[in-house]
Each structure stands twice: as C-alpha cells, then as structure tokens.
Amino acid sequence: MDDIASLIATDLIQVQVTIRLGGTQLSVAELSRLRPGDVIRLDQEMSDGVDICVGDKVIARGELTTGEDGDNRLCVRILGAAAQS
C-alpha cells in the first residue's frame, strides 16, 4: 500500500482553502438597507481567531495578520490543528 501512496504526486493536487471569519443574521429589510460604509457586526470577537477550512471541514485555527513583506495583504497565521470532535 505504501508503494501506491508514493506514486501519487500530492504536490500537483490543488485544494481550495477558505477562511471563515464569523457570521451574523440580518433580516431582508436590514440587508436591503445596507450601503457603502455600513459595518456588519459578526458573532465573533477579534481575539476568537478564524477557522481554516477545506470544504465544510475545519482543519485548523488561525489569526488574521498582514504579510511580512510589507505588501499589506491580509494573511492568516496558523495557530494549530482544529480540535477533534
């Protein structure tokens, strides 16, 4: 079985990774009143961190940061693996 696993070129397989910040619920009326500059309050604190997901599965936890090379891109620092449930 190890021989088969070694034949798979895992560095050629791409997966979509998404970062989940949090959420909230808005009524349709509230949603229709949103305008540029409005702020939507999420159900998480800044210190709660973010979920790092592949598909619907949370694989790790992280925190928002900026890039180290000064390009001001939004990045995620890995804090650790997701808790097993």
N, C-alpha and C positions, 0 to 999 in steps of 0.2 A: 504494500500500500504506500509506503514511503517513496518508492520509485515513481508512482503515478503522481503524487503530490509535487515531486521535484520537477516534473515535466510542465507544470502549469506556470506560465510566465505572469506571476502576480503583479509585477511592476508594469504590465501592459493593461491590467484591468482597472478601469476607472469607476469610482462610486461617487454619487452626489452626496456631499456633506452639507447639512443645514444647521444653522444656529438658531435656537429657539429662545427668544428674549422674554416672553411672557404674553399675556393676553388680557382682554377685558371684554365686557359685553356692552353694546350700545343698542339703543332702540333704533328702529328705522328712521324715526324723526331726528334723533341725535346725529345719526350717520348722514342724513341729507343736509344737515346744517353745518357740517364741517367745512372749513375754509382754510386757505393757506395761512400758516402761522398759528393755527389752533394746536393745542397739545393734547394728546391722548394719554391718559394715565393708565399704566399697566398694573397688573396684580402682583408684581414683584418689586422688592426693594433693590436698590443699586448693589447692595452687598450680597444679594442672593446668587449672583453669577448667572450663567447661561447653560442651557443644555446643548450638547453637541450630538447631532442625530444622523443616522444613516437610515433612510426610510422613516418609519414610525418609531424606530428603536433608539432610545437614548444610550449612547455608547460611552460618553464621558461628560465631565463638567468642566467649565472654563470660566474665565473672566475677560471682560472687554478691555482692550488696551489699544495703543496705536503702534504702528510699525517702528522698528528700531532704526530704520534707515532714513528717518525724517520725512517720509513721503506723506505722512498724515493719513494713511489708510487705516481703516478700522480693522482690528485683528482680535483674535481670541487666544489667550494663554491657557494651555491645558493645565487643569488643577489635579485631575485624577480620573480614574475609571468611574463609570456610573455605578451606583450601588446595585447589587444584585437583589432581585426580588423573587 
